[in-house]
Amino acid sequence: MSYTTFLVHIDAEGDSGNRVGITVDLAKRSQSALIGIGGWSPGMGFAADVAIIDEDPIKHQTEELVALMMAAERRFRTAAKDIKQVECRGKLGLPLGHLTRESRAAGLVVIGMQAAKEGHCVSLDPGAAVLRMGRPVLAVPNGIGELNASRIVVAWKDCREARRAVRDALPMLQGADEVMVVEVAERSVAQEAERGLDDVANYLKRHGVGVTGKVFLRREGTIASELLHFAQREKSDLLVAGAYGHSRLGEWVFGGVTRDLLEQSPICCLFAH
């Protein structure tokens, strides 16, 4: 089992080279198709989820964005020169909306973990992207240049989002050398949590995943900090987790764990919502 198509977000002004390199490597390993996506918007302000477009955008700003888009595409195609099936879908428009629409073609979407600059029309809000894609999303921190995905931590919680994450991450989990299933909770629910961990581990084993451990962590700090501390102690390079949140009056409201992982994780995270 593998992802047949990878889609990676290209940030014209940010450093997307690392995540492009990671995505190219993943596509090579699985002989999958690769799509690069970029969206850049001239002269836009925002009110809730509605874009307000200047009726007379500054011509030189649009030309500058087009030049950025073309340069980003050239860099992407150079990096992906060894991929047999590759295309680039750059567009003048809101990056989140463009990426969300194009995600219909993807098995896995790869984005940066860096939060978008306030009021910036060429950057992507990673939290909103995770919640809106309808696809598993791999979030890559700045400075991470490779992803072996040989040691993976699955953050378990008995809820819909975590079940979706386990299912959506199967291609990664099946290729890993070691997979640890971990739940962070109060000690009072330890017995019930252990039963849940057993069920998840058995489900994964039946799908050919080499589960090497089931761990219940007593909550002392935040759930995200406990998970990240465990993952780093185990020298894991990927964390799989459900993403929690919803849109309320045009504002994306995140669960604390999702927000904290996006802000604090030094390793790649694969989210599903």
N, C-alpha and C positions, 0 to 999 in steps of 0.2 A: 504494500500500500504506500502511496506517495502523493504529494501535492502535484497535480499535473501542470499548474500554472502559478507562478509567483508574480506578484505585483508589488513594485517598490515605489515609494514616494520620493520624488526628486525635488529638493529644496534649492532653488536657484541661488539664493544668497547665503544659505547656511552650508555647512559641510556635510553633504550627504554621501560623500565618497565611501565612508566606512560601511554604511548600511547597504549601499549598492554592491560593494565588494562581497559582503556577507551573502546577499541575495544571489549574486552571480554564482558563488560557490555552491549554495544550496541547489540552484537550478542545474548546475553541472553534475552534481552528485546523483540527482534523480532524473537527469536527462529531460527536464521539464521546460516548458515555455516560460518566457520572461517578458514582462511588460513594465516599462517605466512610465510613471504618471507625474505630471507637474501642472500646477494651476497658479496663475498670477493675475491679480486684479488691479487695474489702474483706476485711480480716483474714486475709491469706495469708502463709505463710512458704514456704520452698522447700527441697527436698532433691533434688538432681540435677534431673531433668526432671519430678519429681512435685510437684504442688501440695498443701500440707497446709492444709486449710480448718478454721478455727475453727468448731466445731459451734454456737457461740452468738455470731455476729458482733455487734459493737456496732451497735445500731440507728441511732444518729445518724451513724456512719461511712458506712453504706450509703446513708442519705438524702443525705448530703453528696456522695457519688459520683454518685448519680442526678441531683442538681442540676447537678454539673459536666458530666455527659454531656448533659443537655438544653441547657445553655448552649453547649457545644461544637457541638451540632447546629444551634442557631440561627445561630451565627457561620458555620458551613459553608454553610448554605442561603442566607444573605445573600450570601456571596461567590460562590455558584454560581447566582445568580438568573437569569442569562442562558443557562444550559445547559438544553436541552430535556429531556434524559433524565438525571435526577439522583435519587439516593436516599442515605439515611444509615442505616448499620447499626451503631449503638452497642449495646453489650452489657456487662453486668456479668460479667466473666470475665478470664482471663489475656489480655493484649493480643497476645502472640505467637501463642498458639494460635488466637485469634479471627481475627487477620489471615491466618494461614496457611490456615485453612479457607475464608475468604471469597475468597482469591486465585484460587480456581477460576473466578471470574467475570471476572477481569481480563486485559487484554492487557499492561498495564504497571502495576506497583505503585510508588507514590511514598512514600518514608519520609524521616525526618530522619537526619542523619549523627551527631547527638549521641548518645553512648553513654548507655545507661540508667543511672539512679542505682542504686547497690547496694541490693538488697532493696526496691526501689520497685515497687509493683504496678500503677502506672498508666503507666509508661514502657515503651518498646520497645527491646530490644537490637538495634541495626541489623545487627551481624554475623550473629547467629543468624537474623534475618529474611531476609537475603540468601541464606543457605544453605538455608533451609527452604521458601521460597515456591514453587519450581518455575516461577517466572515471572521475566521480566526485572525488575530492581528499580532504580529511579532514586533515588539517595541525595543529598539536598540539604543542604549545610552551612548552619549558622546564618548569618543575615545576607545570604543570596542571595535576592533578590526577583524575579528574572526569569531566563528561560532561552531565549535565541534559538536555540541549537543550530545556529548558522550556521558555526562553526569547530569541528570535532570531531577529537580524537585517538583512534585505535584502538590500544590497547596489545596487541600481538600476541605470542603464545608458542605454539609448535606443540603444542597440547594440546586436549583435549575442551572444557574450560571456555571457552577463547578462541574456539574455533570456534562454540560455542553463543552467545557474546556477540555475535560478528559477525552471526550470523543473526538473533538477537533484536533487535538494534539497527537493522535495516534501515529501518524507518519513519523513524527519526531521521536516519540517514545519507543516505537518499534526499532528504530535505528540506534538507540542509546545502549551503552554498556551497563549503566547503573541507573535505576529509577527508584527514588524514595517518595513514598506517599506520606504526607505530613498534615496533621490537623493541629491548630492552636486553639485551645478552649479552656474554660474553667475546669478544675479538677472534678467538680461535682457531676460533670457529664462524661467523665472518662470512659465508663463502661460502654455507654451507647456509642461513643466515638470510636472505640476499638472495634465494635461490630461493623460500623460503617467503613472503617479503614480495611477490614478484612474483605468486605464485599468489593470495594474498589480495586484492591490488589488482585483479587481473583478474576475480576472482569478484565483487567489489563493482561494478566497471565494468559487468559484464554485467547487474547488477541496477539500473542507472541511477544509481549513486553517482558523484559527481564527485570521484574521488581525485586530489589535487593533489600528493602526494608519498609516497615510501617512504623511511623513515629507519632506519638501523641505528646505535644508540648504543652505544659501548663502555662497559661497566659500570665505574664508578669509585666512586660512592657506592652507596646502596641502590637497587634497581630502582624503588621508588616515588618516591624523591627525584629520580631521573633523569627519570622520566616527568612528574612534576609541574613540574619546572624547564622541561622542553621545552614542555609545554602552556602554561605561563604566558608563556614567551618568544614563542610563536606566537599569543598572545592567544586561546587556545581557551577555550570556556566549557563543554565537556563532554568527559569522558574515558570511553571504553568499554573494559571490561576483564572478563576471566573472574574468577570468585570461587573461591578454593581453600580447602577445609577439610572437616571431617567431625565427626561426633559420636562422642566416646569416653567411655564411662561417664558419660553425661549432661552432659559438658562439651563445648562447641563449640571445636574446635581449628582455628585459622585458619592459612592460609599467610601468610608474612611480608608479601607484597605487599598482599594483601587487608586485613590488619590495619592496615598503614601508611597505605594510601589512606583508609580509614575514619577514621583518627585525624588525618591531616595534610592531606587535600585541601581547598584553598580553593575548588574548583570542583565542580560537580555530576559525579557518576560514575554510569554505567549499568553495572550488574553482571549477569552471568548465571552460574548454577552448574549 
